[in-house]
Amino acid sequence: QVQLVESGGGLVQAGGSLRLSCAASGRTFSAYPMGWFRQAPGKEREFVAAIMWSSSGTYYADSVQGRFTISRDNAKNTVYLQMNSLKPEDTAVYFCAAELRLLGTAQLMDVREYNYWGQGTQVTVSS
């Protein structure tokens, strides 16, 4: 049984930083893409960042480019999201996602392409 467990969320002031972690169990995702999405109240879940298996391919939403960094430790079956220069508009529940197949660039950013999801972790940025 595949499980993704996020941690690291919390309350932070604008301009601060948080580091999210997502630990996968039940299967090894080292050969497959993983991603982060977020959902604010009343809004649809949106793409934040994704990383290919080799870590050489990383992709970001325009809204977080230059502020967020996605990385992975395949030995630990874990993906991270380092969030710097946080803004109030970054407030959302952040979800980790994984998929046991190779995805193209456009697919990496599509919430419908992922079959495995964590329970989410709340990130709140105060102004």
NORMO-V45289 format. One record per pair of residues at least 24 apart in sequence whose ideal C-beta (glycine too) atoms are under 7 Angstrom apart, sorted by the first residue. I is the first residue (numbers start at 1). GAP is how many residues later the second one is. Records with the same first field share a line. If there is no record, write none. Layout:
BEGIN
I: GAP + GAP
END
This chain:
BEGIN
1: 25
2: 24 + 25 + 114
4: 92 + 94 + 112 + 113 + 114
5: 113
6: 88 + 90 + 112 + 113 + 114 + 115
7: 114
8: 113
9: 85 + 112 + 113 + 114
11: 113 + 115
12: 74 + 113
13: 113
14: 72 + 73 + 74 + 111 + 112 + 113
15: 70 + 71
16: 70
17: 66 + 67 + 69
18: 65 + 68 + 105
19: 61 + 63
20: 60 + 61 + 63 + 74 + 101
21: 57 + 59
22: 56 + 57 + 74 + 96
23: 54 + 55
24: 53 + 54 + 74
25: 52
27: 73
28: 49
29: 48 + 69
30: 44 + 47
32: 66 + 67 + 68 + 69 + 70
33: 66 + 70 + 75
34: 38 + 45 + 62 + 63 + 64
35: 62 + 73 + 79
36: 34 + 45 + 58 + 60
37: 58 + 60 + 74
38: 54 + 55 + 56 + 57
39: 53 + 54 + 56
40: 51 + 52
45: 50 + 66
47: 62 + 64
49: 32
50: 58 + 59
51: 28
59: 46 + 49 + 50
86: 39
87: 38
88: 37 + 38 + 39
90: 33 + 35
91: 32 + 33 + 34
92: 31
93: 27 + 28 + 29
94: 26 + 27 + 29
95: 25
END
